[in-house]
Amino acid sequence: MLFRVDPASPVPLGEQIAACVRGAVADGAASPGDRLPPARELAGSLGVNMHTVLRGYQKLREEGLIELRRGRGAVVAGGASPSRARLARAARQVAEEGRALGMADEKIVELVRSVLAGRPDGPVPGPGT
């Protein structure tokens, strides 16, 4: 698995590291059970702080794409699939675009719920909105 980061990018380095893993899972280059490089080793090879790598790994753990095990390190989760990786990437893009438009997180979640409920045009305005 190839990790690349661009320090000049507005995307945080931890997110860039997480995106590398998401891409590898989505492309099939990383499969459930594959071990990720130790945070200290990856940080050294990328020239970033170890905590930056750990933040990226933590995001992936929260998304269910990797498991972090004390003594074993980071491992691609058994439930990780290309489809789930693509979905996580799409969800992140929705959140980022909503925030860029100035929407509160609650409004972004409300929009997604309305789509899930079959109202693709968004939530119906209620009192106080």
Backbone torsions as a table, in degrees:
resi	resn	phi	psi	omega
1	MET	NA	134.1	-177.3
2	LEU	-101.9	128.4	177.0
3	PHE	-109.7	130.7	175.7
4	ARG	-136.8	140.4	174.1
5	VAL	-131.9	152.9	178.0
6	ASP	-120.9	102.5	-178.5
7	PRO	-59.8	-21.7	-179.4
8	ALA	-83.5	-10.5	-178.1
9	SER	-72.3	146.8	175.7
10	PRO	-73.3	-12.2	178.2
11	VAL	-76.0	128.2	179.9
12	PRO	-55.7	146.0	-177.1
13	LEU	-59.4	-39.8	178.6
14	GLY	-61.0	-39.0	178.2
15	GLU	-68.7	-36.3	177.1
16	GLN	-63.2	-40.0	178.6
17	ILE	-64.9	-45.0	178.3
18	ALA	-61.4	-39.5	180.0
19	ALA	-63.4	-34.9	177.2
20	CYS	-61.2	-43.2	-179.6
21	VAL	-69.8	-44.0	178.1
22	ARG	-56.9	-43.9	179.6
23	GLY	-63.0	-40.7	179.6
24	ALA	-65.3	-38.6	177.3
25	VAL	-67.7	-44.7	-178.6
26	ALA	-63.5	-35.1	-179.1
27	ASP	-84.4	-9.3	-178.2
28	GLY	86.1	4.6	178.7
29	ALA	-73.6	-22.9	176.5
30	ALA	-123.0	132.7	-177.0
31	SER	-120.5	160.0	175.9
32	PRO	-51.1	134.2	-179.8
33	GLY	96.5	-17.7	178.1
34	ASP	-67.5	138.1	179.0
35	ARG	-89.7	140.7	174.6
36	LEU	-91.2	157.5	179.3
37	PRO	-61.3	146.8	174.9
38	PRO	-57.3	144.9	-176.0
39	ALA	-56.4	-42.4	-178.5
40	ARG	-64.1	-42.5	-179.6
41	GLU	-66.5	-45.3	-179.9
42	LEU	-65.1	-41.1	178.5
43	ALA	-59.5	-43.5	179.3
44	GLY	-63.3	-41.6	-177.8
45	SER	-72.7	-27.9	179.6
46	LEU	-92.7	-12.9	-178.3
47	GLY	73.6	35.7	178.0
48	VAL	-123.8	169.7	178.4
49	ASN	-71.3	144.1	-180.0
50	MET	-58.8	-35.2	-179.5
51	HIS	-68.0	-26.3	175.0
52	THR	-65.2	-44.6	177.6
53	VAL	-63.5	-44.0	-179.9
54	LEU	-62.3	-35.3	176.1
55	ARG	-64.1	-41.9	176.8
56	GLY	-62.6	-44.2	178.8
57	TYR	-63.9	-38.3	179.9
58	GLN	-63.8	-40.6	176.7
59	LYS	-58.5	-44.7	-179.8
60	LEU	-65.0	-37.0	177.3
61	ARG	-63.9	-44.0	178.8
62	GLU	-62.3	-31.6	178.6
63	GLU	-81.3	-8.8	179.9
64	GLY	81.5	13.2	-178.6
65	LEU	-86.9	-25.1	176.9
66	ILE	-134.8	162.7	173.1
67	GLU	-116.7	137.0	176.2
68	LEU	-107.4	120.3	-178.2
69	ARG	-123.4	127.8	178.9
70	ARG	-60.7	126.3	179.3
71	GLY	89.7	-24.0	179.4
72	ARG	-107.6	-18.9	179.5
73	GLY	85.3	-154.6	-177.0
74	ALA	-96.6	131.4	-178.2
75	VAL	-131.4	137.6	176.4
76	VAL	-61.2	128.6	-174.2
77	ALA	-68.9	152.6	178.9
78	GLY	-61.9	-30.0	179.8
79	GLY	-86.8	-1.2	-178.7
80	ALA	-71.2	130.0	178.8
81	SER	-140.2	159.5	177.1
82	PRO	-55.9	-39.1	-179.0
83	SER	-65.0	-44.0	179.7
84	ARG	-64.7	-39.1	178.7
85	ALA	-63.7	-42.5	178.3
86	ARG	-65.2	-40.1	179.4
87	LEU	-64.5	-42.9	178.4
88	ALA	-61.9	-40.6	178.3
89	ARG	-63.9	-43.2	179.7
90	ALA	-65.0	-41.3	178.8
91	ALA	-62.8	-40.9	178.4
92	ARG	-63.1	-40.0	179.9
93	GLN	-65.6	-39.7	177.3
94	VAL	-61.6	-45.9	-179.8
95	ALA	-62.4	-45.2	-178.9
96	GLU	-65.3	-41.3	179.6
97	GLU	-67.0	-41.8	177.1
98	GLY	-59.7	-44.3	178.6
99	ARG	-64.8	-39.1	178.5
100	ALA	-62.8	-29.1	177.8
101	LEU	-83.5	-1.9	178.4
102	GLY	87.5	12.7	179.6
103	MET	-78.2	142.1	173.7
104	ALA	-72.3	152.9	-179.8
105	ASP	-54.9	-39.3	-179.2
106	GLU	-61.7	-36.9	179.9
107	LYS	-71.0	-34.6	177.2
108	ILE	-65.7	-45.3	178.2
109	VAL	-62.5	-41.0	178.4
110	GLU	-61.0	-40.3	178.6
111	LEU	-63.2	-45.4	179.4
112	VAL	-63.2	-42.7	178.5
113	ARG	-61.5	-37.7	-180.0
114	SER	-66.7	-36.6	176.8
115	VAL	-66.0	-42.3	178.3
116	LEU	-63.1	-30.7	-179.4
117	ALA	-83.0	0.0	177.5
118	GLY	93.5	13.6	176.3
119	ARG	-110.9	79.1	-173.3
120	PRO	-65.3	-13.8	-179.7
121	ASP	-85.2	0.0	176.9
122	GLY	107.4	-179.7	-176.3
123	PRO	-69.8	148.9	175.1
124	VAL	-78.9	126.7	-178.7
125	PRO	-58.4	135.7	178.8
126	GLY	-114.3	-172.4	179.3
127	PRO	-61.0	135.3	177.6
128	GLY	80.3	8.6	177.7
129	THR	-115.2	NA	NA
